[in-house]
Amino acid sequence: QVQLVESGGGLVQAGGSLRLSCVASGRTFSSYALAWFRQAPGKEHDIVAAISWSGGNTYYADSVKGRFTISRDNAKNTVYLQMSSLKPEDTAVYYCAGRPGSYYYTYEDFSSASWGQGTQVTVSS
């Protein structure tokens, strides 16, 4: 398994942008499907975006389509989440997750995957 470490969270005003990064250890990163999830207080983990091992397939939750972009750089063992036009309802702890395989995009698929420790994103109105 890989170990994942997120960064890039913070406080931003509504309409602003942030870019989250998730760096993985290990030499098998390029064979991993990856995803970003978020968890708001009192709520379950919701998938935000997912990307296949090659980067050729991506998935977005309806709530973030057109605003967020997931990408990966296998040479840097890093997956990114570019977030734009942020809204107060985007406030949550954001987690990256990864598992061996080509492409997955449900919480159940990642429930036994490697997860990072999370990074807080707070969007003020």
N, C-alpha and C positions, 0 to 999 in steps of 0.2 A: 504494500500500500504506500501511497504517497502521503506526505504531510503538507497541509495547505495553510498559508498565512495570508489573511486579507489586510488591506490598508486602503486609505483614501477617503474614509468616511469623515463626517464633520457636520457642522452647522451651516446651512445655506438658506438664503431667502427664496421664497416661491418664485419660480421662473428661472432660477439659477441652474448651474450645472456642477456635476462632480464626476470624477472618474475613479472607480474602484479597481484595485488590482489584487490579484491572488497569485502568489508565487508558490510553486510546488517543489518539493524535494524529490529526489529519485529520478531514475533514468527511464521510467516507463510512461512519463507524462504524455507523450505523443500518442499513446494507445488508449488514452482515457477520454471518455465522454465527460463533459463538465457542465455545471449549471450554477446559476445564482438563485438563491432563495432569500426570502425576507420573513421576519417575524415581528409583527407589531405587538405591543403589550396586550396580553390576554387573548391573543389569537394564535392560530396554528401557523406552521411554516407554509408559505405560499411560494410556488415557483415564480420566478421573475423572467428568466431567460435560460436557454440551454444551447449547447453547441456540440457538434459531433467531433470525433477525434481529429478529423481532417480540417474542420472548420467549414466544410461545404454545406452543412445543414444547420439551421438555427431555428429556435422556437422562442416566441415571446408571449407572455400573458397579455390578454386583451387590454388590460389596464395600462400597459407600458408601451404598446405598439406605437411606433412612430416617434417615441421619445427616448427610448433606451436602445443601445446597441451592444451586443456581446461580441467579443472577438478573442482570439488566442494567438500567441506567438510561441510555437513549440520550441524554437531555438532558445527562448528565454524562460521556458517552463512557466509561462504566465498567461492567465486569462483575465480579461478586462471587462468592465461594465461601464460604458459611457452613458451617463444619465443627464438628460437635458429637459428643459421645461418642467423642472421639479415642482411637485405639488405637496401641500402639507400631508396628504394621505400617503405619500411615499415614505413618510417617517417610519423607520423600523431598524432593527438590526439585520444587516445583510450578511449572508453566509455564502461561501462558495463550497461546492461539493464535487467530487470526482470519483469515477468508478471505471474499471476496465470495460471496454466495449465500444461500439461505434456511436450510438446515438440514443439518448433517453431524455424524457422530459416530464416525468411525474415524480412526486415526492416518494411514492412507493418504490420506484426504480432506484432512488438514491438513499433510501432509508438505511441501508447497511454500507453506504459508501464512506469514503474519507471526507471529513468536514473540517473547515477552518473554525477559528474561535469566534468569528463574527466581527463586524465593524459597524458602529452606530452611524446612521444617517438621520439627521433631523432637519426638517424643512419648516421654516417659520413663515407665517402668513403676513 
